[in-house]
Amino acid sequence: MMATYKQIQNDVKNRFGITVKTCWIAHVKETNGLKPRIAPNRISKNSRKNPCPNRYKSIIEESMRRFKMIK
């Protein structure tokens, strides 16, 4: 069972004191081969308006590893 975006946000906030956006989590999921749900308010299905900044990618991936979403 996958962790929710809220669980990942809370984990990152508690461990690193950083608030991450859900669109960043979706971008990291996609780059790791997971299929995120397409948000109904997403403007373009082919491009991201707010991709995850590189400095937060490893932090989000670490949280995803804790929840056993990725290896």
C-alpha positions as CSV (number, residue, x, y, z in Angstrom):
1,M,0.0,0.0,0.0
2,M,1.4,3.4,-1.0
3,A,1.7,6.3,1.4
4,T,-0.5,9.3,0.7
5,Y,0.9,12.6,-0.4
6,K,-0.1,14.0,3.1
7,Q,1.9,11.3,4.8
8,I,5.0,12.0,2.7
9,Q,4.5,15.8,3.4
10,N,4.3,15.2,7.1
11,D,7.3,12.9,7.2
12,V,9.5,15.4,5.3
13,K,8.2,18.2,7.5
14,N,8.9,16.3,10.8
15,R,12.3,15.0,9.7
16,F,13.7,18.0,7.8
17,G,11.5,20.9,8.6
18,I,10.7,21.5,4.9
19,T,7.2,21.8,3.4
20,V,7.0,20.1,0.0
21,K,4.3,20.6,-2.6
22,T,2.2,17.7,-3.8
23,C,3.2,18.5,-7.4
24,W,6.8,17.9,-6.4
25,I,5.8,14.5,-4.9
26,A,4.0,13.6,-8.1
27,H,7.0,14.6,-10.2
28,V,9.3,12.4,-8.0
29,K,6.9,9.5,-8.2
30,E,6.8,9.8,-12.0
31,T,10.7,9.9,-12.3
32,N,10.9,6.7,-10.2
33,G,8.5,4.8,-12.4
34,L,5.4,5.1,-10.3
35,K,2.2,6.3,-12.0
36,P,0.7,9.3,-10.2
37,R,-2.9,10.2,-10.7
38,I,-3.4,13.1,-13.1
39,A,-4.9,16.0,-11.1
40,P,-8.2,17.3,-12.5
41,N,-6.9,20.9,-12.5
42,R,-3.7,20.1,-14.3
43,I,-3.3,22.3,-17.3
44,S,-1.1,20.2,-19.5
45,K,-0.9,16.4,-19.4
46,N,2.5,16.5,-21.1
47,S,4.4,19.1,-19.1
48,R,4.8,20.2,-15.5
49,K,4.3,23.8,-14.4
50,N,6.1,23.2,-11.1
51,P,8.6,20.3,-11.4
52,C,10.4,19.3,-8.2
53,P,13.6,21.3,-7.5
54,N,16.7,19.1,-7.5
55,R,17.5,20.0,-3.9
56,Y,14.3,18.4,-2.7
57,K,14.2,15.3,-4.9
58,S,16.5,13.2,-2.7
59,I,14.6,14.2,0.5
60,I,11.3,13.2,-1.0
61,E,12.8,9.9,-2.3
62,E,14.2,9.2,1.1
63,S,10.7,9.6,2.6
64,M,9.3,7.3,-0.2
65,R,11.9,4.7,0.7
66,R,10.8,4.8,4.4
67,F,7.2,4.0,3.2
68,K,8.6,1.3,1.0
69,M,7.3,2.9,-2.2
70,I,10.7,2.7,-3.9
71,K,13.9,0.9,-3.3
